[in-house]
Amino acid sequence: MPFIEVPHQADVKVRVWADDCNALFAEAARAMFLVMYVAAEDRGVERSFTVSSDDLTSLMVDFLSELLFISEVDRVVFSSFEVTIDGTELRVRASGEPFDPARHLGGMEIKGVSYSGLGIVRDGEQFSSEILFDV
Amino acid sequence: MLEGIERINEVECEVPVGYVPGMRVSARFFLSEDLEESLEEGAVHQLANVATLPGIVRHALAMPDIHSGYGFPIGGVAAFREETGIISPGGVGYDINCGVRLLATPLRVEDLTQMRALVEELFRTVPTGVGAESRMRLSAQGLEEMLVEGVPWAVREGYGIEADAVHCEENGQMQDADAVPVSKRARKRGMPQAGTLGSGNHFLEVQVIDKVFDPKVAAVYGLEEGQVCCMIHCGSRGLGHQVCTDHLRVLESATRKYEIAIPDRQLACAPIHSPEGEAYFGAMAAAANYAWVNRQVITHEVRKVFSRLFGIEYEEMPLVYDVAHNVAKREEHDIDGRRETLYVHRKGATRAFGPGRLEVPADYRAVGQPVIIPGSMGSSSYVLHGTDTAMERTFGSTCHGAGRVMSRTKAKKSMPGKEVREALMERGIYVRATSDASIAEEAPAAYKESDKVVDTVTRARLSLPVVRLRPLGVIKG
């Protein structure tokens, strides 16, 4: 599993890593949905959108915030993400299933994606990031 | 004590200028020696970061429930001058006006013979947990009015009694609220969630007053030993979260535009009277009104349940008070003998205005504002009252809760929710939640003892205890 939870008393912090930036963003999204809904499956519900931001860090916040918004208003639990980043513009095709309280409850509601300590680090061939969610 | 921090007295410590680069003033936090080991270096660093912001008055402050958040630490308080200061979502948080209210009842603890039935009925009536949907029939126009008018709107719509608004901070209506900078996206999230409890540390609790510290003040607040009360803890739901997300993005650019140096991007901010600063402040105030209405609608549902089960009139269940824990306010304070307009950010802190202040409801004015400190499911909650010392030392502020000492994930791993639920049942506390996991993450052992936090603010005289409330029944999201 290419993400771990970093100890944090009040909120939830995750560390994600991947071989390229596209995969890193996809892993960050997957981590966020596993924190919120414990388990999710791809049952063919799809959403595609683009995000454009000032820099890569803002792109991460804006991308995850957009997913939070869509998940809440459309009541969809996403599980897989195909991300393509071009400069500071991102395109994603996210897929998952309708929210079902019987199967999805038991996680933690995420209120927002914080900038605190957020960065995207390249170490050799690997990209990593630590993201703090307000829960 | 952490290196570089000086203990001033038995309940107060100073973080000197220079602890992090760019500090304009020193930082101070209130913490007794027996809570020292719970202090996180990250939280002190965040507090020192706040001291670098322009226009800050006196000190960056933190209460004894200080812990690491993002931007400001949780428990953080900072006031900024109107002319030279800033406004920042990092000093408020995503859950704008997350807060707590206390509802009194005429019942005695011995009247509650069917606690399980009462809690189950409350759980059925109040939409609770992730994905819970509002039972209100709210139109776009209704939401607009709610955002601008707050609790008085809710009362007019039939969700309360006349006396409710005056027993809320700001009378349940921030005068600076502006619905225009509340985005369509925020409204879309807010529309189906009005009157819902949410999840995480939010709860609805049936409690009994098991100790009275100050009978005179308790009588003023209409409280006495053995009395059953109901406490509601929740916030502005998705609408407030989206307002924070939207405006943080705008304020990120504004920070660069106005050349404000910040040590943490989550402290993105703008001058108070800039277009960006005013837009955030207006939208934040509107989200605060939404949160007050949210608690008001839940109050109405609670009254209906108590009325149905016990034959009590709504007027016999007065709102004792409603406080905000996450908000920025325009307030007047005496600074060096001069009255100044300040923008006071409280993030995980409670306003605790002392006696005589006009903002305190007329019937409470002689004794100061009620301060409501929720405990956790198994530990006591408190009502305190504001003091002159708080006005002089902390811009009229005190602590907001117990403060976590264990992460939610660790709590879940170390104590299965079922065991926590059963252990609480043995102590006479009936808990009903949407899942056992949400009980585990909020287990009493995950929090500092609320007694110690209250003891620190009492010794510092930032607020003084009036009554203690013991939980009897809890519903959680």
Interface residues (C-beta under 8 A of the other chain):
Chain A: E5 P7 H8 Q9 A10 D11 V12 M36 V38 D54 T57 S58 V61 D62 S65 L68 F69 E72 V73 R75 F99 P101 H104 L105 G106 G107 M108 E109 K111 G112 V113 S114 Y115 S116 G117 L118 L132 D134 V135
Chain B: E40 H67 S68 G69 Y70 G71 I74 G93 Y94 D95 G129 V130 G131 R185 K188 R189 G198 S199 G200 G238 H241 Q242 C244 T245 L248 R249 E252 S253 D264 R265 Q266 A268 R404 V405 M406 S407 R408 T409 K410 T434 S435 D436 A437 S438 E441 G477
